Structures are given as structure tokens and as C-alpha cells.
Amino acid sequence: MHSKYNGYSFPLRDTVRREKVRFHNRYGIELAGDLYLPKEAEGKLAALAVAGPFGAVKEQCAGLYAEELASRGFAVLAFDPSFIGESGGEVRNVASPDINTEDFSAAVDFLSTRDFVDPEQVGILGICGWGGMALNAAAMDTRIKATVTSTMYDMTRVNAKGYFDAADSADARYEMKQALNAQRTADYKSGTYARAGGVVDPLPEDAPFFVKDYYDYYKTERGYAERSLNSNAGWNTTSTLSFLNMPILRYSNEIRSAVLVIHGEKAHSCYFSKDAFADMVKDNPDAENKELLLIPGAVHTDLYDRKDIIPFDRIEAFFRKYLK
């Protein structure tokens, strides 16, 4: 199977140009991105950095969001986080709540030093698992003036507690840690890293809806990408260890900049956004610039690429309001 549009899951319109760029994070890892610019733009632009979903690459929906927002006048960088896609990192297919949060700030480094960008007008947008990373970055990086999360996952919560917190017990976590650390030993002996597998294929008839939802995006022409972990062999199995005791949203209620949290009302993952938003505005004196937007009838992957469902007008209006 091949991605549809020269390796991308979406077409590039005539009014937008795309160029490949490289930049580095604070740990010296070189990151790869696609910079989307409106062809007719003049003067300094407001800029956005986009990443996600978790296990996807920039040629998928991060690029789709970037291309759309560039057509609306923003300079937008869709990037591959460390260790995946075209980005660097010697060990491949591994995630880190710290390094991947840093990747957003590295994208801000890059954008805010471009001569066509107003460094006082830089925002970020995180999709799925990178929504949680985006909130973590917003809590740390005061240069980020506005943040949007779309169909967000809190990867630390789901890894430590399971879906809907169904495995939230010390015993369940201990058993998981035993298995993962045994895999560490096996990996070290073999000199390779066992992979967890991407989206299940072939799809079992009794698969839950959200698994079918992922399959319909990652394993079909709709969203398949050659470098996408979810479309292929998945993350390293031991990647889960990084998230088990790292609550990335611990200080989200100290975010002073503007945040728009978007989720599909019918998504299996909607509770992540509802709970994260409630925690973010609780006892936060800057709660007035925070908003939760639920999309009626939408499921998780509808906000990956369904342009008739993704609220781009609201996203544009939000960034226009707060990036000034």
C-alpha cells in the first residue's frame, strides 16, 4: 500500500507551498519538519507548530492541519517528533514524555527565529497523544501564546491506568512493569527492540469500535503512511515504561496562555479532554481564556482528517484572537 499524494495522505493546494526543514531540540536531536506557507503572504506571520497523533508522522493529519491553516494565512510547521519518521534519535520507535514535550519547544525555537515570523505570535497544536504533550509544553514554555488540542490523549494516564482507568491498581501496574522489564532484558540480550505492533491487522470481527476506527484510518488508503508506526509495526514494546509514572498534566492549571480543547463527543477518548480541561481551569486565575469544544456526533479519528467535521473556522478564530 502507498500513501495517496506523493507520500502524503492529503493533497497540497495551489495557494500553499511546502518545504522540508531541519532543526534541533535541546538534547541535540535533529528534527524533520514540513513548513507550510501561504504563497501570497506578506510581512511577518503568526506561526504554529503541529504534531500528532501518537504513532503518526507529519505526512498524515499533522500535515493536513498544517496545510489547511497555512491556506488561512499562518506559517505552519508540521514535524516528526524525536525517534520517529524522518527525525533523528539513534534508537527508533520510542517515545518520551520529556523529550517529546521538548520537541514542541524546539519547534518554537525554529519558528520564532525565522525572519518571516512574528516571535510574539507563536502557537502550537497537538493531535491525539501529542495533545497532552502540547499542554505540557504550554505549562512550561511561556513563548507559546496559544495552544489547541484535538482529540487529545493523556498518554501517561492511559498507560498507567488503562482505558477508562479500568486497570488503575498498584498490582496491575506492577504486573505490567514486570513484563516490560523482562522485555528490557530480552532486548538487551538480543541487541534489538521488540515492537508492540501497530493497529491490529487483519481486523478481528469482534474488535471494539475504537480499534475499527483506528484501522479505518491507519490501515487503509485514507491515512496509511510508509513511516507511520501505527500503520506498520508500532512502537518499541518497552516505550510504555517512560509513561507509567510521569503525569505530564500535573501543572496544567498553571497555564496562563490561551487553550482550546477540542474533542468528538462520541469519541472513546473524550474523557481525556473533559477531565484535562476540568483540571486545567480548577483554581486557575487564568481560566477565562480556556475553552472546551465538543463536536456533536464525532468519533476519535473524525478529527484526524474529516474536514467537514474538524472545526477549522473555530481554530482559526481562536488563534487570530490570541496570537496578537
Protein Blocks (a to p, Z undefined) as FASTA:
>chain_A
ZZfkgoiabdcdfkbccdddddddfkopacdddddddfkbgcjddddddeddehiafklm
mlmmmmmmmmnopacdddddehiajbgcjbghiacfklmmmmmmmmmmmmmmpfkbcfkl
ccdddehjlmmmmmmmmmmmmmbmbdcdehiacfklmmmnoghhlmgcfklmmmmmmmmm
mmmmmmmmnopacdebiadddddfklcfklmmmmmmmmmmklgcfklmklmnopafklmm
mmmmmcfklmmmmcfbdcdddddfklmklmmmmmmmmmmmgopaklmmgccdddehiafk
lmmmpmklmcfklmmmmmmmmmZZ
